[in-house]
């Protein structure tokens, strides 16, 4: 029985192992393999939670181990991939280049804010069926897949990468409600955001046929959640107006 209860933690360890090996592949210059290992870590991250629910094998150790594994696989690994990309970039203005030595280290804001997000998640009881802020696996997919955008693209310029890191870091610890695929009600209206994301993801995957389709999918996920939040705020304001009228 104890062995069965240990299955979720074993799967979490595979998540950690995948993320750790991904970092070695980034150092070796094998970003495609590293990206595949980050995706594999995401699969293990899903399976450990799924197995814990199926086996009713919840534990405080498992909860903390999951966050530690996520920090490596979805915090440090994508941060380091972005760091390696930024070492090839320079910020130039009027033919004057600056901060070339320090600029790449901005990438490690991702791992710092991932750690804060994971710590907040462990003490926040509001995120049982949805998320508050961008989940670390989604952010890892955003950052790591963005690294595959062609260098001559406007989306791969140092300034864009700089703001990508700042915005994604903020979203990790923001109070923006974000939907998950833990469905409680099978109603079309309730499932509309998920349906739009699935359709959009298929379109991006077919259209781009490249790893950076992952970045487009996460941007779509963020935009959908922003629209849902804005609509909810408008509905809330209308209710308050009606109450006071």
Residue pairs with C-beta under 8 A, 6 or more apart in sequence:
4 55
4 57
5 55
5 57
5 59
6 57
7 51
7 55
7 57
8 48
8 49
8 51
8 52
8 55
8 57
8 62
9 48
9 59
9 61
9 62
9 65
11 44
11 47
11 48
11 51
12 44
12 45
12 48
12 62
12 65
12 66
12 69
13 65
13 69
14 44
15 41
15 44
15 45
15 48
15 66
15 69
15 70
15 73
16 41
16 65
16 68
16 69
16 72
16 73
18 37
18 38
18 40
18 41
18 44
18 73
19 37
19 38
19 41
19 69
19 72
19 73
19 74
19 76
19 77
20 72
20 73
21 37
22 33
22 34
22 35
22 37
22 38
22 41
22 73
22 77
23 34
23 72
23 76
23 77
23 80
25 31
25 33
25 34
25 37
26 34
26 77
26 80
26 81
26 84
27 80
31 81
31 84
31 147
31 148
32 211
34 77
34 81
34 144
35 81
35 144
35 145
35 148
35 211
37 77
38 73
38 74
38 77
38 78
38 140
38 141
38 144
39 141
41 69
41 73
41 74
41 77
42 73
42 74
42 137
42 140
42 141
45 66
45 69
45 70
45 73
45 74
45 137
48 62
48 66
49 66
51 57
52 58
52 62
63 122
64 122
67 118
67 119
67 121
67 122
70 114
70 118
70 136
70 137
71 111
71 114
71 115
71 118
71 136
73 140
74 114
74 136
74 137
74 139
74 140
75 110
75 111
75 114
75 115
75 118
75 136
75 140
76 111
77 140
77 144
78 110
78 139
78 140
78 143
78 144
79 107
79 108
79 109
79 110
79 111
79 114
79 143
80 107
81 143
81 144
81 147
82 107
82 110
82 143
82 144
82 146
82 147
82 161
82 165
83 104
83 105
83 107
83 108
84 104
85 107
85 147
85 161
86 103
86 104
86 106
86 107
86 158
86 161
87 104
88 151
89 103
89 104
89 157
89 158
89 161
90 97
90 100
90 103
90 158
91 97
91 98
91 99
91 100
91 103
91 158
91 159
91 162
92 98
103 158
103 162
106 162
106 165
107 165
109 165
109 166
109 169
110 139
110 143
110 165
110 168
110 169
112 169
113 169
113 170
113 172
113 173
114 136
114 139
114 172
116 172
116 173
117 133
117 134
117 136
117 172
117 173
118 136
120 132
120 133
120 173
121 127
124 132
126 132
129 180
129 182
129 184
130 177
130 178
130 179
130 180
130 182
131 177
131 178
131 179
131 180
132 174
132 175
132 176
132 177
132 178
133 171
133 172
133 173
133 174
133 175
133 176
133 178
134 142
134 168
134 171
134 172
134 174
134 176
134 178
134 222
135 178
135 180
136 172
138 218
138 221
139 168
139 171
139 172
139 218
141 214
141 215
141 217
141 218
142 164
142 168
142 214
142 215
142 218
142 219
143 164
143 165
143 168
144 214
145 211
145 212
145 213
145 214
145 215
145 218
146 155
146 161
146 164
146 212
146 215
148 210
148 211
148 212
149 155
149 156
149 212
149 215
150 156
154 160
171 222
176 225
176 226
176 229
177 225
177 228
177 229
177 232
178 221
178 222
178 225
179 193
179 194
179 224
179 225
179 228
181 194
183 190
183 191
183 194
185 191
188 195
193 224
193 225
193 228
196 224
197 217
197 220
197 221
197 224
200 217
200 220
201 217
201 220
204 213
204 216
204 217
204 220
205 213
205 217
207 213
208 216
